Amino acid sequence: GGGDVKTKITHVKLPEVNMLLYPTDALRSSTNVLKTINIHKSHELLDMVDACYTSLDIGELDMFKEYLDKAWQTKKLTSKNIMNEKLDKLEEQLRFWYDVFMIKLCGAGGGGYFFVMTQDKPIGKSIEVKVDNKGVQVWRV
């Protein structure tokens, strides 16, 4: 009975960047945001995930950055409730403060934390995220 599903675990080396979580100070209901997601537009994101992996695997860092940003821009188009004026301004500020490698609002949208990958050191109320072979470690700055 039952089919055998084989899982292949692959490790991809991430570029040397600082990863930060920056609080938006916005309360949100992910359930309300998720109810408004356009599923058909979300399917485009699956191809971008594959493209991101492939670009890292072949060492094309610029291509990786491009696909990450394209994925974030596409995600924002899946629902008008993912972003709002306050979040747009905060994203713009973060791009100004940091040399942004990648930025994305975590979760369904509407608030929470921006995840930022940058060469720069944490500033303000950002929380540094450290990843190694032991998992994710978070240090409050």
Number of C-alpha atoms within 10 A of each C-alpha: 3 4 5 6 6 6 6 6 6 7 8 10 9 11 13 9 15 18 24 25 23 23 16 17 10 11 9 14 12 16 10 13 18 17 11 13 19 14 11 9 14 16 12 14 18 10 11 20 15 11 17 19 14 15 18 18 16 9 14 12 15 12 15 24 17 16 22 21 17 14 21 16 12 16 22 20 16 19 20 14 19 22 19 13 8 13 21 11 12 16 20 11 11 16 16 10 13 16 14 17 21 19 20 20 24 15 14 22 26 23 23 21 21 22 20 29 21 19 15 15 13 20 13 8 13 20 20 21 18 13 13 7 6 6 7 9 10 13 10 9 10
